[in-house]
Amino acid sequence: MVLKGVSFADANASFDDARFVILGIPFDRTASYRTGARFAPNAIREASYNFETFLFEHGVDLLSIPFHDMGNLEEQGSVDAMVENAQMVIGEAVNAGKFPLVMGGEHSVTIPAVRTFGDIGVITIDAHLDFRQEYLGERNSHACVTKRIAEHVGLDRVAVLGVRSMSLDEWEDDKPLYYDVFTIRRRGVKECLDEAVRALGAEKIYLSLDIDAIDPSFAPGTGTPEPFGMDPIDVKAIISGLGDRLIGFDVVEVCPPCDQGSTAALAARLMREVIAVVHKNQK
């Protein structure tokens, strides 16, 4: 069941007429440090009204793009129930030919989103590798999302950018391709992204942004902040670099109780960036 409320700014199209559809998943039951990501979808929606409809660097006015806000998935009692229900709702949108933009919630919401697609590559932007087999008894924990994604699309079809934290078990495991933030700083985000895209060898790519990939000085409102993070302009460059390949996007781990609005605003602006970039590149 999807619940309606305040819509994302400028999401004026009906579902049938929309090219892009937005879905909020207010879920954070596996949060391992600071809770509150369940409030993010509505906080991001509220922040979306801060911006002009015209993105001058792309020459795109969002008012000319048909997109629709489906509302929020009804809150679920367990992570497994969330995955099952979210996969059904997102799958209906994907089967209808829509481009899904999902607002978490915690990072586990990426699991059902990716499972709605078949032969794709997945790039996550994340401070954490999230490659645990299970965490605190949950296989679908937000700390296991990369592992679950790799099981669906294949280990060689996953890349993680912005990493600066992993457990010893993850370090010793057969890991996916990843670029830590220190390598990205040294080599440049474009070179690392281009190399990752070549390695994945996928024509279609799903992009997941864990907001904690961005330095806490820019995005303090997140559940598990890690110092030495990425610059938002690098994330913007990644979106632009993938524009002709993107088939879905999510932004997760915004935690409004730990925020004064800047993190939600950044998430909303990057959502709008994805819509503009994909529209421009995939007309």
C-alpha positions as CSV (number, residue, x, y, z in Angstrom):
1,M,0.0,0.0,0.0
2,V,1.3,3.5,-0.9
3,L,0.2,6.5,1.2
4,K,-0.2,9.9,-0.4
5,G,1.0,13.2,1.3
6,V,2.9,16.2,0.2
7,S,4.4,15.7,-3.3
8,F,7.9,16.4,-4.4
9,A,8.1,19.9,-6.0
10,D,7.0,20.1,-9.7
11,A,5.9,16.4,-9.8
12,N,2.8,17.4,-11.6
13,A,2.2,14.5,-14.0
14,S,-0.1,11.6,-13.5
15,F,1.5,8.1,-13.2
16,D,0.4,7.2,-16.7
17,D,1.9,10.3,-18.3
18,A,5.1,10.4,-16.3
19,R,8.5,9.3,-17.5
20,F,9.9,9.4,-14.0
21,V,8.2,8.3,-10.8
22,I,9.2,9.0,-7.2
23,L,8.6,6.7,-4.3
24,G,9.4,7.2,-0.6
25,I,10.2,4.2,1.6
26,P,10.2,5.4,5.3
27,F,12.1,2.5,6.8
28,D,15.0,2.4,9.3
29,R,14.5,-0.6,11.5
30,T,18.1,-2.0,10.9
31,A,19.8,1.3,11.7
32,S,22.9,0.5,13.7
33,Y,23.9,4.0,15.0
34,R,21.5,6.9,14.7
35,T,17.8,6.3,13.8
36,G,15.5,8.7,12.0
37,A,16.0,7.9,8.3
38,R,12.3,6.9,8.2
39,F,11.5,10.6,8.3
40,A,13.6,11.4,5.2
41,P,11.2,11.0,2.3
42,N,8.9,13.8,3.6
43,A,11.8,16.0,4.7
44,I,13.3,15.7,1.2
45,R,10.0,16.6,-0.4
46,E,9.7,19.7,1.8
47,A,13.3,20.7,0.9
48,S,12.5,20.3,-2.9
49,Y,10.4,23.4,-2.9
50,N,13.6,25.5,-2.3
51,F,14.8,25.3,-5.9
52,E,14.2,26.9,-9.2
53,T,12.6,24.7,-11.8
54,F,15.3,25.7,-14.4
55,L,18.7,24.0,-14.1
56,F,20.7,26.4,-16.2
57,E,23.9,24.2,-16.5
58,H,21.8,21.6,-18.3
59,G,19.5,24.0,-20.1
60,V,16.6,22.0,-18.7
61,D,13.4,23.3,-17.0
62,L,11.8,20.6,-14.9
63,L,8.4,21.9,-15.7
64,S,8.9,20.5,-19.2
65,I,9.5,17.0,-17.8
66,P,6.6,14.8,-16.8
67,F,7.3,13.2,-13.4
68,H,5.0,11.8,-10.7
69,D,5.3,11.3,-7.0
70,M,3.7,8.0,-6.0
71,G,3.8,8.8,-2.2
72,N,5.3,6.7,0.5
73,L,5.3,2.9,0.9
74,E,3.3,2.0,4.1
75,E,5.7,1.5,7.0
76,Q,6.7,-2.1,7.4
77,G,7.3,-4.1,10.6
78,S,10.4,-5.9,9.4
79,V,13.1,-5.4,6.8
80,D,12.1,-8.6,5.0
81,A,8.5,-7.3,4.7
82,M,9.8,-4.0,3.4
83,V,11.9,-5.7,0.8
84,E,9.0,-7.8,-0.4
85,N,6.5,-4.9,-0.6
86,A,8.9,-2.4,-2.1
87,Q,9.9,-4.8,-4.8
88,M,6.3,-5.3,-5.8
89,V,5.6,-1.5,-5.9
90,I,8.8,-0.5,-7.7
91,G,8.5,-3.5,-10.0
92,E,5.0,-2.3,-11.2
93,A,6.6,1.1,-12.1
94,V,9.5,-0.4,-13.9
95,N,7.3,-2.8,-15.8
96,A,5.2,0.2,-16.9
97,G,8.4,1.7,-18.4
98,K,9.0,4.3,-15.7
99,F,12.4,5.5,-14.4
100,P,12.2,5.0,-10.6
101,L,13.7,7.5,-8.1
102,V,13.5,6.0,-4.6
103,M,13.9,8.0,-1.4
104,G,14.9,6.1,1.7
105,G,14.9,5.3,4.5
106,E,18.0,3.3,5.2
107,H,20.2,1.8,2.5
108,S,18.4,-1.6,2.6
109,V,15.7,0.0,0.4
110,T,18.1,-0.4,-2.5
111,I,17.8,-4.2,-2.4
112,P,14.2,-4.4,-3.7
113,A,14.8,-1.5,-6.2
114,V,17.7,-3.4,-7.8
115,R,15.8,-6.7,-7.8
116,T,13.2,-5.2,-10.2
117,F,15.8,-5.1,-12.9
118,G,17.6,-7.9,-14.8
119,D,20.8,-7.5,-16.7
120,I,22.3,-4.3,-15.2
121,G,25.3,-2.9,-13.5
122,V,25.0,-1.2,-10.1
123,I,27.1,1.7,-8.8
124,T,26.8,2.7,-5.2
125,I,28.3,5.9,-3.7
126,D,28.9,5.1,-0.1
127,A,31.2,5.7,2.8
128,H,30.9,2.0,3.8
129,L,31.4,-1.1,1.8
130,D,28.2,-2.7,3.2
131,F,29.4,-6.1,2.2
132,R,28.6,-8.2,5.3
133,Q,26.9,-11.5,4.9
134,E,24.5,-10.6,7.8
135,Y,24.5,-7.9,10.6
136,L,22.8,-8.3,14.0
137,G,21.0,-11.3,12.6
138,E,19.6,-9.6,9.5
139,R,20.6,-10.6,6.0
140,N,18.8,-7.6,4.5
141,S,20.4,-5.1,7.0
142,H,21.6,-1.8,5.6
143,A,25.1,-3.1,6.4
144,C,24.6,-5.9,3.9
145,V,23.2,-4.1,0.9
146,T,26.2,-4.5,-1.4
147,K,26.3,-8.2,-0.7
148,R,22.7,-8.6,-1.6
149,I,23.0,-6.6,-4.7
150,A,26.0,-8.6,-5.8
151,E,24.0,-11.8,-5.3
152,H,21.4,-10.5,-7.8
153,V,23.5,-8.9,-10.5
154,G,26.8,-10.6,-10.0
155,L,29.9,-9.5,-8.1
156,D,31.6,-8.2,-11.3
157,R,28.6,-6.0,-12.0
158,V,28.9,-3.9,-8.8
159,A,31.2,-1.0,-8.0
160,V,31.3,1.2,-4.9
161,L,32.7,4.8,-4.9
162,G,33.7,6.8,-1.9
163,V,34.5,4.0,0.6
164,R,36.4,4.9,3.7
165,S,35.1,2.3,6.2
166,M,34.9,-1.5,6.2
167,S,35.2,-4.3,8.7
168,L,38.1,-6.8,8.8
169,D,35.7,-9.5,7.5
170,E,34.8,-7.4,4.5
171,W,38.4,-6.6,3.8
172,E,39.3,-10.3,3.8
173,D,36.3,-11.2,1.6
174,D,36.1,-11.5,-2.1
175,K,35.0,-7.9,-2.5
176,P,33.4,-6.0,-5.4
177,L,35.3,-3.3,-7.3
178,Y,35.6,-0.2,-5.1
179,Y,37.3,3.1,-5.1
180,D,38.1,4.6,-1.7
181,V,37.8,8.3,-1.3
182,F,41.6,8.7,-1.0
183,T,42.1,7.1,-4.5
184,I,39.3,9.3,-5.9
185,R,41.1,12.4,-4.5
186,R,44.4,11.3,-6.0
187,R,43.1,10.2,-9.4
188,G,40.0,12.3,-9.9
189,V,36.4,11.3,-9.9
190,K,36.1,11.1,-13.7
191,E,39.0,8.7,-14.2
192,C,37.7,6.4,-11.4
193,L,34.1,6.5,-12.7
194,D,35.1,5.8,-16.3
195,E,37.3,2.9,-15.2
196,A,34.4,1.5,-13.1
197,V,31.9,1.7,-16.0
198,R,34.3,-0.1,-18.3
199,A,34.9,-2.8,-15.7
200,L,31.1,-3.4,-15.2
201,G,30.6,-3.7,-18.9
202,A,26.9,-2.9,-18.5
203,E,24.8,-0.8,-20.9
204,K,22.3,0.0,-18.1
205,I,23.3,1.1,-14.7
206,Y,21.4,1.7,-11.4
207,L,22.9,4.3,-9.2
208,S,22.5,4.3,-5.4
209,L,23.6,7.3,-3.3
210,D,24.1,6.8,0.4
211,I,24.3,10.4,1.6
212,D,27.0,9.4,4.1
213,A,29.4,9.1,1.1
214,I,29.4,13.0,1.2
215,D,31.6,14.6,3.8
216,P,29.7,15.4,7.0
217,S,30.6,19.0,6.7
218,F,28.2,19.1,3.7
219,A,25.8,16.4,4.8
220,P,25.7,16.2,8.6
221,G,22.2,14.7,8.8
222,T,22.9,11.0,8.3
223,G,22.8,7.9,10.5
224,T,26.5,6.8,10.4
225,P,28.7,9.8,9.5
226,E,32.3,9.2,8.4
227,P,34.9,11.9,8.1
228,F,37.1,12.5,5.0
229,G,34.1,12.3,2.6
230,M,33.4,13.2,-0.9
231,D,32.5,16.7,-2.2
232,P,28.9,17.1,-3.5
233,I,30.2,18.4,-6.8
234,D,31.9,15.0,-7.3
235,V,28.5,13.3,-6.9
236,K,27.0,15.7,-9.3
237,A,29.8,14.8,-11.8
238,I,29.1,11.0,-11.3
239,I,25.4,11.6,-12.1
240,S,26.4,13.5,-15.3
241,G,28.9,10.9,-16.3
242,L,26.3,8.1,-16.1
243,G,23.4,10.1,-17.7
244,D,23.1,8.0,-20.8
245,R,23.2,4.7,-18.9
246,L,21.0,5.3,-15.9
247,I,17.9,3.3,-15.4
248,G,17.1,4.0,-11.8
249,F,18.3,6.0,-8.8
250,D,17.9,6.2,-5.0
251,V,19.1,8.4,-2.2
252,V,19.2,6.9,1.2
253,E,20.4,7.4,4.8
254,V,19.3,11.0,5.2
255,C,18.5,11.4,8.9
256,P,16.3,14.5,9.6
257,P,16.6,14.4,13.4
258,C,20.3,14.9,13.0
259,D,19.9,17.6,10.4
260,Q,19.1,21.3,10.1
261,G,17.8,21.0,6.6
262,S,21.0,21.1,4.6
263,T,21.3,17.3,4.1
264,A,17.6,17.0,3.0
265,A,18.1,20.0,0.6
266,L,21.2,18.4,-0.9
267,A,19.3,15.1,-1.4
268,A,16.4,16.9,-3.1
269,R,18.8,18.9,-5.4
270,L,20.5,15.7,-6.4
271,M,17.1,14.0,-7.2
272,R,16.4,17.0,-9.5
273,E,19.8,16.6,-11.0
274,V,19.1,13.0,-11.9
275,I,15.8,13.9,-13.6
276,A,17.4,16.7,-15.6
277,V,20.5,14.7,-16.6
278,V,18.6,11.6,-17.7
279,H,16.0,13.6,-19.6
280,K,18.8,15.5,-21.4
281,N,20.8,12.4,-22.3
282,Q,18.0,9.9,-23.0
283,K,15.5,11.9,-25.0
